[in-house]
Amino acid sequence: MTSVPALIAKPWTWSFLGALLVWLAAIVFTGGYGAGGMITAALSLAVFMVIVGVGQMFVITLGPGNVDLSLPANIGLASAVAMKVMDGSDAVVIVGLAAALATGLAIGAANYLLIRALRIPPIIATLSAGFIIQSIDISYGRGLQIKPPTGFADFTNIQFLGVPILAILAVLFTVAAGTVLARTVYGRSVTAVGQNIQAAWLAGIPVERIRFLTYALSGTLGGLDGALLAGYFRGANIDLGNEYLLASIAVVVIGGTSVTGGKANVPGLWGAALFLVLLLTMLNTFGVSAGVRLVLTGLVIVAVITAAGGQKAAR
């Protein structure tokens, strides 16, 4: 049985504790009104952060400098593709989802090819790819008014005993992601590459294949997120993924994954996502303006990431 000190020492514990404290502050301010609804809403929105967070986590675990900054544009384009393919018909929802996944996969593969062929840092390659994708999205999705199929939109919003179905499915997905990371050749290879890429290569690990698969995974999950967001918010939008540029990185780092690579933390993604969503909810409850909310949220994220970095340095 895990002791309390050992539990507190785990990095993901602090993200959940932060989410709990923010939630308590919000319900104290409201006198307890809407406490349950706040949790339900937080779970619904946290799902989308967690999905892209898993892909970003795998990429960041590859080692220093690895990051996918094309996710916001990826989400926007995939949402438009999914809605256009579905064309409001529940009969082709699976086809629309497949199209979104294929869009994300193509973007992820293109990201890796840019990194590999041009020998430029991932942060530059994926950011540049993001601008190109956004341009494509503007020409493809501008003025797109197609609504999601009714059944698909209802599915993304349905709840079971107050818990969103998407949240339940996302929990199962993260359990699977954790299993892949810890118990499969691919997952262990990602960790090994992040710990020491030269040693991984000497050990016979196909480093470039692992990197390709990881960027492709991140892109595919971005495509899935775009389709689900379009269903949840009942329509595609080129700005749909904008907030996930910082959020996808924040949930990874706040959740306990090392920014230097080689160490991932799946449970922490949920704690960090709930923390960020509940923080925004609390600030909304306090009546804070949008500009101040962005500043305060940014400061909190920087403080948490700095504290985490300081703890790692101290060790």
Helices and strands as residue ranges (DSSP letters): H 4-9, H 11-29, H 35-61, H 71-86, G 90-92, H 93-118, H 122-141, H 150-157, E 159-160, E 163-164, H 165-183, H 185-195, H 197-202, H 207-232, H 244-254, H 267-285, H 290-314
